[in-house]
Amino acid sequence: MSDQRPAPPPQSGIVLRHAASHDDLSACFPVISQLRPNLKDAAEWGDRVSAMAGAGYRVLAAWDGGRVVAVAGYRVMENLIHGRFLYVDDLVTADGSRGHGLGASLLKELSMIGVNQNCRRLVLDTAAANTNARRFYAREGLLGVIVGFMKPLVEGA
Ligand SMILES: CC(C)(COP(=O)(O)OP(=O)(O)OC[C@H]1O[C@@H](n2cnc3c(N)ncnc32)[C@H](O)[C@@H]1OP(=O)(O)O)[C@@H](O)C(=O)NCCC(=O)NCCS
């Protein structure tokens, strides 16, 4: 198994809490838009979250008072490959807050949520070119055992 260092404690005063309201989601927008720049504004982000909520999508955020400093989007799913699993759609720490343990804390919390919801695995995709994120995930004990392929089915996808 890879090195499973315990997550560093989040900075004091940081609280992990789901975004539960429209205002919470708006507070997440400046951070999620750093990972998903194709989202044009907070309204579109809120609409997309509402649409995906039907498929179980939820947003866990790290809060420094009323300010969001890191965001994770995830859902619990089931398929024949993994059984029941927690899939991490999105994970991003605000530029300027990176390298302080927030990403590790969110991953640790997501793992606990997965265990509590009877998931066998935590699964995520990352771009092959995202070497920083790949190093981070390996450091956090995720196994790089899956190779993903994609094929655009419409122009520009
Ligand atoms: C990857 C990411 C979520 C990690 O969050 P974080 O809060 O910085 O994570 P931690 O502080 O717990 O761990 C820091 C580790 O993240 C990695 N990292 C990746 N990008 C980094 C950055 N810009 N600054 C600092 N660390 C970064 C490093 O490996 C670092 O490990 P090190 O401390 O041994 O150098 C965050 O850097 C990020 O948002 N990156 C841009 C968005 C992204 O690529 N998300 C993943 C999509 S799959």
The ligand as an SDF file (V2000), in Angstrom:
LIG
                    3D

 48 50  0  0  0  0  0  0  0  0999 V2000
   -4.4260   19.4550   -5.6320 C   0  0  0  0  0  0  0  0  0  0  0  0
   -5.0230   20.3540   -4.5290 C   0  0  0  0  0  0  0  0  0  0  0  0
   -6.5240   20.1200   -4.4470 C   0  0  0  0  0  0  0  0  0  0  0  0
   -4.3650   19.9910   -3.2010 C   0  0  0  0  0  0  0  0  0  0  0  0
   -4.9610   20.8110   -2.2120 O   0  0  0  0  0  0  0  0  0  0  0  0
   -4.0520   21.4820   -1.0540 P   0  0  0  0  0  0  0  0  0  0  0  0
   -4.9750   22.1210   -0.0890 O   0  0  0  0  0  0  0  0  0  0  0  0
   -2.9860   22.3130   -1.6710 O   0  0  0  0  0  0  0  0  0  0  0  0
   -3.4370   20.1460   -0.4780 O   0  0  0  0  0  0  0  0  0  0  0  0
   -2.5410   19.9070    0.7970 P   0  0  0  0  0  0  0  0  0  0  0  0
   -2.0810   21.1770    1.4020 O   0  0  0  0  0  0  0  0  0  0  0  0
   -3.2770   18.9300    1.6400 O   0  0  0  0  0  0  0  0  0  0  0  0
   -1.3280   19.1730    0.1170 O   0  0  0  0  0  0  0  0  0  0  0  0
   -0.4270   19.9370   -0.6750 C   0  0  0  0  0  0  0  0  0  0  0  0
    0.0650   19.0650   -1.7900 C   0  0  0  0  0  0  0  0  0  0  0  0
   -0.7120   19.3110   -2.9450 O   0  0  0  0  0  0  0  0  0  0  0  0
    0.1230   19.3500   -4.0900 C   0  0  0  0  0  0  0  0  0  0  0  0
   -0.1110   20.5580   -4.8240 N   0  0  0  0  0  0  0  0  0  0  0  0
   -0.6270   20.5590   -6.0600 C   0  0  0  0  0  0  0  0  0  0  0  0
   -0.7200   21.8150   -6.5110 N   0  0  0  0  0  0  0  0  0  0  0  0
   -0.2520   22.6380   -5.5290 C   0  0  0  0  0  0  0  0  0  0  0  0
   -0.1030   24.0510   -5.4020 C   0  0  0  0  0  0  0  0  0  0  0  0
   -0.4350   24.8770   -6.4060 N   0  0  0  0  0  0  0  0  0  0  0  0
    0.3910   24.5470   -4.2380 N   0  0  0  0  0  0  0  0  0  0  0  0
    0.7340   23.7210   -3.2340 C   0  0  0  0  0  0  0  0  0  0  0  0
    0.6110   22.3740   -3.3030 N   0  0  0  0  0  0  0  0  0  0  0  0
    0.1200   21.8300   -4.4370 C   0  0  0  0  0  0  0  0  0  0  0  0
    1.5280   19.1790   -3.6550 C   0  0  0  0  0  0  0  0  0  0  0  0
    1.8590   17.8300   -3.9640 O   0  0  0  0  0  0  0  0  0  0  0  0
    1.4980   19.3680   -2.1630 C   0  0  0  0  0  0  0  0  0  0  0  0
    2.3030   18.4110   -1.6080 O   0  0  0  0  0  0  0  0  0  0  0  0
    3.6140   18.8700   -0.8400 P   0  0  0  0  0  0  0  0  0  0  0  0
    3.1030   19.6620    0.3450 O   0  0  0  0  0  0  0  0  0  0  0  0
    4.2380   17.5820   -0.4930 O   0  0  0  0  0  0  0  0  0  0  0  0
    4.3720   19.6980   -1.8310 O   0  0  0  0  0  0  0  0  0  0  0  0
   -4.7290   21.8540   -4.7950 C   0  0  0  0  0  0  0  0  0  0  0  0
   -3.3570   22.0510   -4.9410 O   0  0  0  0  0  0  0  0  0  0  0  0
   -5.4580   22.4180   -5.9930 C   0  0  0  0  0  0  0  0  0  0  0  0
   -6.5530   22.9360   -5.8510 O   0  0  0  0  0  0  0  0  0  0  0  0
   -4.8420   22.3640   -7.1960 N   0  0  0  0  0  0  0  0  0  0  0  0
   -5.4340   22.9470   -8.3870 C   0  0  0  0  0  0  0  0  0  0  0  0
   -6.7290   22.2350   -8.7870 C   0  0  0  0  0  0  0  0  0  0  0  0
   -6.5100   20.7690   -9.0730 C   0  0  0  0  0  0  0  0  0  0  0  0
   -5.6210   20.3970   -9.8340 O   0  0  0  0  0  0  0  0  0  0  0  0
   -7.3680   19.9270   -8.4480 N   0  0  0  0  0  0  0  0  0  0  0  0
   -7.3410   18.5030   -8.6670 C   0  0  0  0  0  0  0  0  0  0  0  0
   -8.2500   18.1550   -9.7940 C   0  0  0  0  0  0  0  0  0  0  0  0
   -8.3230   16.3950  -10.0290 S   0  0  0  0  0  0  0  0  0  0  0  0
  1  2  1  0
  2  3  1  0
  2  4  1  0
  2 36  1  0
  4  5  1  0
  5  6  1  0
  6  7  2  0
  6  8  1  0
  6  9  1  0
  9 10  1  0
 10 11  2  0
 10 12  1  0
 10 13  1  0
 13 14  1  0
 14 15  1  0
 15 16  1  0
 15 30  1  0
 16 17  1  0
 17 18  1  0
 17 28  1  0
 18 19  1  0
 18 27  1  0
 19 20  2  0
 20 21  1  0
 21 22  1  0
 21 27  2  0
 22 23  1  0
 22 24  2  0
 24 25  1  0
 25 26  2  0
 26 27  1  0
 28 29  1  0
 28 30  1  0
 30 31  1  0
 31 32  1  0
 32 33  2  0
 32 34  1  0
 32 35  1  0
 36 37  1  0
 36 38  1  0
 38 39  2  0
 38 40  1  0
 40 41  1  0
 41 42  1  0
 42 43  1  0
 43 44  2  0
 43 45  1  0
 45 46  1  0
 46 47  1  0
 47 48  1  0
M  END
$$$$
